[in-house]
Amino acid sequence: MRQTAVIVLCAIGVFFSFTGALGILRMPDVYTRIQCSTKTVTMGALPVLIALAVAEGPLTAFGGRALFVGVLLLVISPATSHALARAAYKTDVPMWSGAVADEPREDDK
């Protein structure tokens, strides 16, 4: 049962990592690529780290460290993606020409 859970969690992590990497290659601008990279880090790494904790046990050195890194990823990944997107926006990195609206710019008018 434990081995099946580990395999399923690893498969989920690999799937999200693959789709996130594919999204990074296919997305048209920086802002959508940031979203794809955040998904890759969060939904790709977390299931693999949880699989490690399940396989080794949460109270072992490997399992405890994996859970600690997972918690750090949950906190740091959204903050870093927000900081990257904000920095790109503040330095006037252009949005994709097919974007529907640029609401903060429209509020400045």
C-alpha positions in Angstrom: 0.0 0.0 0.0 2.8 2.4 0.9 4.7 1.7 -2.3 1.6 2.4 -4.4 1.1 5.7 -2.6 4.7 6.6 -3.3 4.4 5.7 -7.0 1.2 7.7 -7.4 2.7 10.8 -5.7 5.8 10.6 -7.8 3.7 10.2 -11.0 1.7 13.3 -10.0 4.9 15.2 -9.4 6.4 14.2 -12.7 3.2 15.0 -14.5 3.0 18.6 -13.1 6.7 19.1 -13.7 6.4 18.1 -17.3 3.3 20.2 -18.0 4.9 23.2 -16.2 8.1 22.8 -18.3 6.0 22.5 -21.4 4.1 25.7 -20.4 7.3 27.6 -19.9 8.3 26.8 -23.4 4.9 27.6 -25.0 3.7 30.7 -23.1 4.0 34.0 -24.9 5.2 36.4 -22.2 7.1 36.7 -18.9 3.9 36.9 -16.8 2.4 33.6 -18.0 5.8 31.9 -17.8 6.1 32.9 -14.2 2.7 31.2 -13.5 4.0 28.0 -15.2 7.2 28.0 -13.3 5.4 28.5 -10.0 3.2 25.5 -10.8 6.2 23.4 -11.6 7.9 24.2 -8.4 4.8 23.9 -6.2 2.8 21.1 -7.7 5.8 19.3 -9.2 8.1 19.2 -6.2 5.6 18.9 -3.3 4.2 15.5 -4.3 7.7 14.1 -4.7 8.7 15.4 -1.3 5.6 14.0 0.3 6.4 10.7 -1.5 9.8 10.7 0.1 8.3 11.4 3.5 5.8 8.5 3.0 8.5 6.1 1.8 11.0 6.9 4.6 8.6 7.9 7.3 7.9 11.4 8.5 10.1 11.1 11.7 13.3 10.0 9.9 16.0 12.4 8.9 15.0 12.2 5.2 11.3 12.4 5.7 11.5 15.3 8.2 13.8 17.3 5.9 11.5 16.6 2.9 8.5 17.9 4.9 10.5 21.0 6.0 11.5 21.8 2.4 7.9 21.3 1.3 6.7 23.8 3.9 9.4 26.3 2.8 8.3 25.8 -0.9 4.7 26.5 0.0 5.7 29.8 1.6 8.6 31.0 -0.6 7.3 30.0 -4.1 4.3 32.3 -4.2 6.3 35.2 -2.7 9.1 34.8 -5.2 6.7 34.6 -8.2 4.9 37.7 -6.9 8.2 39.6 -6.6 9.3 38.5 -10.1 6.0 39.6 -11.7 6.0 42.9 -9.8 9.6 43.6 -10.8 8.8 42.8 -14.4 5.7 45.0 -14.3 7.5 47.9 -12.6 10.4 47.8 -15.2 7.8 47.9 -18.1 8.3 44.4 -19.4 5.6 44.3 -22.2 2.6 42.0 -21.8 1.6 39.7 -24.5 -0.2 41.6 -27.3 -3.2 39.3 -26.9 -3.7 40.1 -23.2 -7.3 41.2 -22.5 -6.5 44.1 -20.2 -3.8 45.8 -18.1 -5.9 46.9 -15.2 -3.3 48.7 -13.1 -2.3 50.8 -16.1 -5.9 51.6 -16.8 -6.3 52.8 -13.3 -3.4 55.3 -13.7 -5.2 57.1 -16.6 
